[in-house]
């Protein structure tokens, strides 16, 4: 699962911002959180709100950029057609509205957990060149901390469990060391554990995936298909079943079965409405996430589905009897029908908006304080106060209102 993500100097993000999936010590929906085996508590959902152009999507794109930077060299070496390889001219862009931003590195830091350990990975990159990189590990059973590697412009130091591994003297400056280890030592248990999370533990929708339709192949899993049909029924559609035909490794045909007045008919998905087509592009990923415990990241989730289905999906992730494997859903949204204390905890609601220097700010509702230093009450009307501009990220203003602890 994703624990915490920090980024600095990426697109509209000038200063360091941190997106935290660790649950705050608050007294709301305490039964709707993920409790890991060592007692740590994490959030199953988080939504980022804010005006268009405020930087919501850039927070998610920063996560994707880090994952893509690590995986692209590995996928390129494996050359498998069913792998989604980020574009070969993949570029990480720094903050553009200052000379300092253009000349400084983009910095990423991510904490994530597997079944065995919690890892902290740091990557600092400038014009595709790796300036600094490190990986640390905390074993969940013993809480023992250990450094695995550290790399800067001069040296590469392999430590602890990686001490016996070797690196090339001519390692490319643009190749992350983590990618190199994934290519060279994928059978190493710790390397495999880390790279499996980057490859299988986190998933993105609408971030340069040319073979998104291949996700429909999961229809062969009865549990995933059952979840999809449950979600379709929530929309009160007349679709009672669907089937998938695979023509080759890149093409899938999907057929939906409708029932009306006792009569059943089958339609090609291409003949369905664009809304239904979007649903069938989304729901397999939602179902897969819930089944496998993935972190699923979706930009503008509400633009793809009906508000009732959005509510249903959120509640599936927060219902621990359904979400038994620690799946997480992170998305951006403008939909206010779900921005209520019945659906969300305050630490699950985030805001992004720009300061006066075109720099994006990111903060959660639980940490927000108004100009009087007052926190938001857990029984507040979140949607109403947001529309009134009381949380800084006014939905009708691109720039942030500078008050309290929210600063440009």
Secondary structure by P-SEA (a helix, b strand, c coil): cccccccccccccccbbbbbcccccccccccccccccccbbbbcbbbbbbcccccaaaaaaaaaaaaaaacaaaaaaacccccccccccbbbbccccccccccbbbbbbbbbccccbbbbbbbbbccccccccbbbbbcccccbbbbcccccccccccccccccbbbbccccccccaaaaaaacccccaaaaaaaaaacccccccccccccccccccccccaaaaaaaaaaaaaaccccccbbbbbccccbbbbbbbbbcccbbbbbccccccaaaaaaaacaaaaaaaaacccbbbbccccccccaaaaaaaaaaaacccccccbbbbbbcccccccccccccccccbbbbbbccccbbbbbcccccccccccccccccaaaaaaaacccccccccccccccccccc
